[in-house]
Amino acid sequence: MEGLKQISSFILLLLLQILIFNHINVFGYLNPYVYVLFILMLPMNYSRATVLILAFIMGGCVDVFENSGGVHIAASVFLGWIRRPLLRVATQKRGVDFENLRIGRLSLSNFALYGILGVFIHHFFLFLIESSQLRDIGTVMVRTLVSTGFTFIFVMMVHLWNFRKKD
């Protein structure tokens, strides 16, 4: 059942990204990449290798449809790599409490911190690689902030839609 949920989530977010969000580009600054929600919401019991492989596949699919030369793969794999440390920062949980953590059951404040950090880091890394020049850091930061804000709103709407009170 869990695998079916992950497959449907993958397909739905990929289709939303390709059919809707890839066509939103406001003045070259607003580029929402909502597919990151797939990586952020992967279960904690997945191994790091599994997360990295799934992040690679998702990023690769987006790269194919955007013809972007691998920047989404790089940013997605980087997000997959730092996902666990981000969760530790956002939740302040350690040991058994952290290993039993369910992302769908995070408090709104913990999920918001986790989501904003994850989306910001992904977008910053993506736009930095895309620009390939540190002299464009101002533009990279503006694009990152604007796109993070829009993407984060979508991520929070999905989380609120699925939010369940703790038992």
Wavefront OBJ file of the C-alpha trace (Angstrom):
o trace
v 0.000 0.000 0.000
v 2.855 2.394 0.864
v 4.515 1.750 -2.491
v 1.304 2.507 -4.377
v 0.950 5.767 -2.451
v 4.524 6.765 -3.371
v 4.026 5.887 -7.042
v 0.784 7.870 -7.280
v 2.388 10.809 -5.459
v 5.348 10.684 -7.855
v 3.126 10.634 -10.938
v 0.743 13.319 -9.666
v 3.496 15.760 -8.687
v 5.412 15.122 -11.895
v 2.302 15.760 -13.991
v 1.477 18.930 -12.039
v 5.039 20.123 -12.532
v 5.131 19.365 -16.245
v 1.630 20.416 -17.249
v 1.063 23.421 -14.979
v 4.005 24.715 -12.981
v 6.619 24.526 -15.752
v 4.534 27.090 -17.621
v 4.647 29.630 -14.785
v 7.550 31.991 -15.246
v 6.874 35.528 -14.082
v 9.546 37.972 -15.261
v 12.158 35.214 -15.049
v 12.008 35.210 -11.249
v 9.047 33.058 -10.256
v 9.736 29.431 -11.120
v 7.787 27.114 -8.816
v 9.123 23.589 -8.502
v 6.500 21.725 -6.523
v 7.914 18.304 -7.320
v 10.242 18.778 -4.313
v 7.256 17.842 -2.151
v 7.764 14.234 -3.268
v 11.294 14.208 -1.860
v 10.330 16.031 1.323
v 7.462 13.641 2.062
v 9.304 10.348 1.556
v 8.956 8.116 4.619
v 11.726 8.148 7.215
v 12.162 4.380 7.061
v 13.531 4.597 3.515
v 17.281 4.167 3.348
v 19.404 7.079 2.202
v 20.227 5.158 -0.981
v 16.525 4.686 -1.767
v 15.826 8.381 -1.179
v 18.744 9.384 -3.407
v 17.632 7.045 -6.196
v 14.052 8.324 -6.052
v 15.273 11.938 -5.962
v 17.499 11.199 -8.974
v 14.587 9.703 -10.911
v 12.263 12.616 -10.085
v 14.898 15.207 -10.967
v 15.731 13.326 -14.152
v 12.101 13.267 -15.264
v 11.806 17.024 -14.725
v 15.105 17.577 -16.562
v 13.875 15.570 -19.543
v 10.702 17.648 -19.874
v 12.491 20.955 -19.262
v 15.570 20.021 -21.297
v 17.644 21.500 -18.478
v 20.760 19.374 -18.635
v 20.746 17.783 -15.188
v 20.263 20.762 -12.865
v 17.102 19.244 -11.383
v 18.878 15.942 -10.795
v 21.659 17.733 -8.915
v 19.302 19.831 -6.799
v 16.976 16.895 -6.082
v 19.768 14.546 -5.057
v 21.236 17.281 -2.852
v 17.835 17.740 -1.183
v 17.567 13.974 -0.730
v 21.004 13.957 0.860
v 20.285 16.708 3.411
v 16.686 15.729 4.151
v 17.421 13.871 7.394
v 19.610 16.634 8.873
v 16.913 19.175 7.968
v 14.341 17.089 9.798
v 16.613 16.888 12.841
v 16.906 20.689 12.861
v 13.173 21.214 12.339
v 11.999 18.715 14.954
v 14.859 18.687 17.470
v 14.291 14.929 17.820
v 17.085 12.416 18.321
v 17.499 8.656 18.613
v 14.415 6.455 18.671
v 12.080 9.456 18.578
v 13.668 10.561 15.308
v 13.655 7.087 13.751
v 9.919 6.696 14.496
v 9.080 10.119 13.092
v 6.252 10.323 10.566
v 6.485 13.370 8.353
v 2.731 13.460 7.747
v 2.210 13.797 11.483
v 4.619 16.651 12.127
v 3.175 19.682 13.860
v 2.407 22.586 11.594
v 5.357 24.620 12.887
v 7.838 21.733 12.532
v 6.628 20.940 9.032
v 6.716 24.619 8.054
v 10.337 24.926 9.187
v 11.293 21.670 7.469
v 9.441 22.649 4.294
v 10.809 26.170 4.024
v 14.382 25.023 4.654
v 14.099 22.168 2.169
v 12.472 24.220 -0.563
v 14.877 27.143 -0.072
v 17.978 24.943 -0.195
v 16.714 23.045 -3.238
v 15.837 26.215 -5.136
v 19.047 28.019 -4.176
v 21.167 25.071 -5.293
v 19.139 24.719 -8.512
v 19.354 28.406 -9.474
v 23.018 28.639 -8.495
v 23.918 25.717 -10.761
v 21.698 27.133 -13.495
v 23.423 30.534 -13.394
v 26.907 28.973 -13.112
v 28.382 32.329 -12.098
v 28.799 33.689 -8.609
v 28.547 37.249 -9.893
v 24.824 36.576 -10.456
v 24.299 35.777 -6.766
v 21.857 38.694 -6.387
v 19.626 37.369 -9.143
v 19.966 33.844 -7.766
v 18.842 35.046 -4.324
v 15.848 36.965 -5.705
v 14.779 33.988 -7.832
v 15.274 31.680 -4.858
v 13.238 33.808 -2.455
v 10.354 34.455 -4.848
v 10.158 30.856 -6.079
v 10.568 29.465 -2.559
v 7.664 31.560 -1.346
v 5.350 30.359 -4.088
v 6.439 26.730 -3.866
v 6.207 26.775 -0.067
v 2.606 28.009 -0.228
v 1.743 25.019 -2.410
v 3.660 22.627 -0.130
v 1.819 23.957 2.931
v -1.561 23.676 1.192
v -0.877 20.010 0.457
v 0.321 19.425 4.024
v -2.755 21.132 5.481
v -4.963 19.089 3.185
v -3.404 15.889 4.548
v -2.809 17.084 8.105
v -4.062 14.778 10.820
v -4.082 15.416 14.534
v -1.647 13.346 16.540
v -3.148 10.322 18.233
l 1 2 3 4 5 6 7 8 9 10 11 12 13 14 15 16 17 18 19 20 21 22 23 24 25 26 27 28 29 30 31 32 33 34 35 36 37 38 39 40 41 42 43 44 45 46 47 48 49 50 51 52 53 54 55 56 57 58 59 60 61 62 63 64 65 66 67 68 69 70 71 72 73 74 75 76 77 78 79 80 81 82 83 84 85 86 87 88 89 90 91 92 93 94 95 96 97 98 99 100 101 102 103 104 105 106 107 108 109 110 111 112 113 114 115 116 117 118 119 120 121 122 123 124 125 126 127 128 129 130 131 132 133 134 135 136 137 138 139 140 141 142 143 144 145 146 147 148 149 150 151 152 153 154 155 156 157 158 159 160 161 162 163 164 165 166 167
